[in-house]
Amino acid sequence: MDVLGVTVMLALFILLLAFIFSTGLMTPIIGKKNLLFVVFIGFIAGTVGGAFLISPVYDEIPEIARGVYISTEGGTENVTADVSTATDIMKLTEELAAQEGVVDVHSEGVVIRTDRFSENRKRIIEEKVSIIDSNITSGKVYTNGTIILQVKKGYNPVNAIENLAEWLMYTGGIKTRYSTVHLVVEVKPQNVDSVVSYLQAREIVVTGVKGPAEEKVAALKRSLPDKSNIVLFCGVLGMLTGLAGVFIDSILGFVRGIYQRYRGV
């Protein structure tokens, strides 16, 4: 929802409150016996307005706040994506680095899925993995065939995958079924959306966005009350608006009396 849509929704809700208030003003005509009717109408109308006018705006609060944080926050955000090794990783890295606002692109990990293997084979892989390719800095190996590797920054992770896959086949007949590279794109906050759109257009799975702005948005989401409470609050606000219309003369008289006492009249 854009700014115009939010403005229209809020304006319509204010008009609804004005209608409720005018209903309360009609009590000299309909009689104060119908006070409960005014309260009922105010609560129902406020609830409906909360559900259909305020709730959509409420849903947009995190996104609105995100826009504000992005425009004011310094530092960078990290966009993470899982990229199949069928993609030319180095070419993709170069293309991403050329995107506006991108500060750095690097691979943070490699996930390889192979045939299952024994506990003994697991220990052998753990011992040999850094020897197979000296650019592999660490690795986690699981007997279900999942191998997670960390490689040196700037090194082509596909080379590590190919070296390990070849060694696994020759030494144990273990076939590599698929592999992915966990790519991290460090980008300026105002360019996050364009980088995410670029990746999605390439059918690359974006796994998350992390950074100061996103952390503040997450904290805001946790602090916001439940939407049902907002709808209930709108209903109570509508009820109070109706009562204000009923007792407007008394309210104005009370305020006028306070003002006169303050002025010493």
Sequence and secondary structure as in RCSB ss.txt:
>XXXX:A:sequence
MDVLGVTVMLALFILLLAFIFSTGLMTPIIGKKNLLFVVFIGFIAGTVGGAFLISPVYDEIPEIARGVYISTEGG
TENVTADVSTATDIMKLTEELAAQEGVVDVHSEGVVIRTDRFSENRKRIIEEKVSIIDSNITSGKVYTNGTIILQ
VKKGYNPVNAIENLAEWLMYTGGIKTRYSTVHLVVEVKPQNVDSVVSYLQAREIVVTGVKGPAEEKVAALKRSLP
DKSNIVLFCGVLGMLTGLAGVFIDSILGFVRGIYQRYRGV
>XXXX:A:secstr
  HHHHHHHHHHHHHHHHHHHHHHHTHHHH GGGHHHHHHHHHHHHHHHIIIIIHHHHHHHHHHHHHHHHHH  S
 EEEEEEEETTS HHHHHHHHHTSTTEEEEEEEEEEEEE    HHHHHHHHHHHHHH TTEEEEEE TTSEEEEE
E TTS HHHHHHHHHHHHHHHH   EEEEEEEEEEEE GGGHHHHHHHHHHTT EEEEEESHHHHHHHHHHHHS 
 HHHHHHHHHHHHHHHHHHHHTHHHHHHHHHHHHHHHHT 
